[in-house]
């Protein structure tokens, strides 16, 4: 689906920059690209899990997913609370 969306953009616009602008302005194209990015992140997580932790039991995998979700939500919360403190220098 991602390759079809990108091919369609380059076929319609014929040049790189207008194609990229089209991809970023079209909500359908962005949805497909975000979905592809999510798939890549999940696959990268599974590969890193397999490399660094090896074969895990079901309870260990569930515990790892719970801890990861907690870490992600804590990070997002910290970004929203301290958004005024973030600057290019920081």
Residue frames as qw, qx, qy, qz and C-alpha x, y, z in Angstrom:
[[0.000, 0.886, 0.464, 0.000, 0.00, 0.00, 0.00],
 [0.315, -0.783, 0.106, 0.526, 2.87, 2.36, 0.81],
 [0.385, -0.156, 0.595, 0.688, 4.57, 1.75, -2.49],
 [0.208, 0.618, 0.674, 0.347, 1.30, 2.38, -4.34],
 [0.127, -0.931, -0.267, 0.213, 0.81, 5.71, -2.55],
 [0.350, -0.639, 0.324, 0.603, 4.39, 6.85, -3.25],
 [0.376, 0.107, 0.703, 0.593, 4.27, 5.68, -6.86],
 [0.136, 0.781, 0.590, 0.152, 0.96, 7.47, -7.38],
 [0.193, -0.898, -0.058, 0.391, 2.41, 10.71, -5.98],
 [0.338, -0.457, 0.512, 0.644, 5.47, 10.56, -8.24],
 [0.324, 0.351, 0.757, 0.446, 3.34, 9.60, -11.24],
 [0.060, 0.870, 0.489, 0.010, 0.96, 12.51, -10.66],
 [0.178, -0.943, 0.032, 0.280, 3.53, 15.21, -9.85],
 [0.788, 0.560, -0.051, 0.251, 6.55, 14.06, -11.95],
 [0.303, 0.640, -0.435, 0.556, 9.12, 15.76, -9.68],
 [0.508, -0.100, -0.725, 0.454, 10.49, 15.05, -6.23],
 [0.019, -0.021, -0.408, 0.912, 9.54, 18.19, -4.29],
 [0.541, -0.092, -0.141, -0.824, 5.93, 18.46, -5.50],
 [0.705, -0.111, -0.684, -0.153, 5.51, 14.74, -4.83],
 [0.387, -0.097, -0.688, 0.607, 6.72, 15.11, -1.25],
 [0.224, -0.015, 0.199, -0.954, 4.44, 18.10, -0.71],
 [0.661, -0.102, -0.434, -0.604, 1.54, 16.07, -2.07],
 [0.633, -0.114, -0.750, 0.151, 2.38, 13.17, 0.25],
 [0.235, -0.113, -0.585, 0.768, 2.48, 15.45, 3.31],
 [0.316, 0.023, 0.051, -0.947, -0.73, 17.32, 2.44],
 [0.652, -0.101, -0.561, -0.500, -2.91, 14.35, 1.54],
 [0.587, -0.416, 0.475, -0.507, -4.56, 12.84, 4.62],
 [0.983, 0.097, 0.014, -0.157, -4.86, 9.42, 2.97],
 [0.677, 0.515, -0.416, 0.322, -1.18, 9.39, 2.08],
 [0.098, -0.590, 0.561, -0.572, -0.20, 10.47, 5.58],
 [0.823, -0.262, 0.284, -0.417, -2.36, 7.75, 7.13],
 [0.959, 0.240, -0.142, 0.055, -0.68, 5.09, 4.99],
 [0.460, 0.582, -0.469, 0.479, 2.80, 6.44, 5.76],
 [0.388, -0.539, 0.484, -0.570, 2.05, 6.62, 9.51],
 [0.952, -0.102, 0.134, -0.257, 0.79, 3.06, 9.43],
 [0.832, 0.401, -0.294, 0.247, 3.98, 1.95, 7.67],
 [0.110, 0.629, -0.519, 0.569, 6.08, 3.78, 10.28],
 [0.691, -0.402, 0.361, -0.479, 4.16, 2.01, 13.05],
 [0.991, 0.118, -0.058, -0.036, 4.82, -1.36, 11.42],
 [0.592, 0.541, -0.419, 0.427, 8.54, -0.56, 11.19],
 [0.226, -0.600, 0.493, -0.588, 8.68, 0.47, 14.87],
 [0.880, -0.234, 0.240, -0.337, 6.94, -2.74, 15.97],
 [0.933, 0.286, -0.168, 0.141, 9.26, -4.87, 13.84],
 [0.320, 0.633, -0.474, 0.521, 12.32, -3.02, 15.13],
 [0.517, -0.520, 0.428, -0.528, 11.13, -3.61, 18.70],
 [0.979, -0.050, 0.110, -0.162, 10.68, -7.32, 18.06],
 [0.769, 0.465, -0.302, 0.318, 14.12, -7.59, 16.46],
 [0.040, 0.642, -0.500, 0.580, 15.78, -5.73, 19.33],
 [0.759, -0.380, 0.315, -0.425, 13.93, -7.92, 21.82],
 [0.990, 0.136, -0.044, 0.016, 15.12, -11.05, 20.04],
 [0.577, 0.572, -0.380, 0.441, 18.73, -9.79, 19.83],
 [0.004, -0.561, 0.510, -0.653, 19.16, -8.46, 23.36],
 [0.589, -0.292, 0.482, -0.579, 16.77, -10.62, 25.38],
 [0.058, 0.150, -0.974, -0.161, 16.50, -13.80, 23.35],
 [0.446, -0.341, -0.739, -0.372, 13.57, -16.17, 23.69],
 [0.212, -0.198, 0.495, -0.819, 11.18, -15.01, 26.43],
 [0.010, 0.358, 0.923, -0.139, 8.33, -16.77, 28.16],
 [0.062, -0.667, -0.564, -0.483, 4.81, -15.41, 27.69],
 [0.420, -0.824, -0.330, 0.187, 4.70, -13.75, 31.12],
 [0.501, -0.400, 0.136, 0.756, 8.07, -12.10, 30.53],
 [0.211, 0.307, 0.509, 0.776, 6.92, -10.74, 27.19],
 [0.222, -0.788, -0.516, -0.252, 3.72, -9.38, 28.74],
 [0.506, -0.718, -0.158, 0.451, 5.72, -7.74, 31.53],
 [0.436, -0.125, 0.310, 0.835, 8.08, -6.19, 28.98],
 [0.052, 0.534, 0.545, 0.645, 5.16, -4.76, 26.97],
 [0.363, -0.830, -0.422, 0.016, 3.53, -3.36, 30.11],
 [0.519, -0.576, 0.011, 0.632, 6.76, -1.67, 31.20],
 [0.340, 0.113, 0.430, 0.829, 7.37, -0.29, 27.72],
 [0.087, -0.710, -0.536, -0.448, 3.85, 1.17, 27.54],
 [0.461, -0.804, -0.269, 0.261, 4.32, 2.75, 30.99],
 [0.509, -0.341, 0.180, 0.769, 7.64, 4.27, 29.90],
 [0.209, 0.366, 0.510, 0.750, 6.15, 5.73, 26.72],
 [0.232, -0.810, -0.470, -0.262, 3.21, 7.30, 28.55],
 [0.535, -0.693, -0.131, 0.464, 5.50, 8.73, 31.26],
 [0.443, -0.094, 0.308, 0.837, 7.73, 10.27, 28.59],
 [0.035, 0.568, 0.523, 0.634, 4.76, 11.84, 26.79],
 [0.400, -0.832, -0.383, 0.030, 3.47, 13.20, 30.08],
 [0.546, -0.509, 0.030, 0.665, 6.88, 14.68, 30.89],
 [0.315, 0.199, 0.420, 0.827, 7.01, 16.35, 27.46],
 [0.136, -0.728, -0.488, -0.461, 3.61, 17.97, 28.02],
 [0.512, -0.781, -0.268, 0.236, 4.39, 19.13, 31.57],
 [0.482, -0.579, 0.185, 0.631, 7.81, 20.57, 30.76],
 [0.583, 0.584, 0.417, 0.380, 7.09, 21.83, 27.22],
 [0.033, 0.996, 0.010, 0.084, 7.90, 25.43, 28.17],
 [0.531, -0.707, 0.404, 0.235, 11.34, 24.42, 29.41],
 [0.770, 0.143, 0.477, 0.399, 12.37, 22.79, 26.14],
 [0.212, 0.901, -0.150, -0.347, 14.42, 25.03, 23.94],
 [0.784, 0.555, -0.258, 0.103, 16.99, 24.48, 21.18],
 [0.090, 0.675, -0.629, 0.374, 19.77, 25.04, 23.71],
 [0.678, -0.308, 0.536, -0.398, 18.25, 22.52, 26.13]]
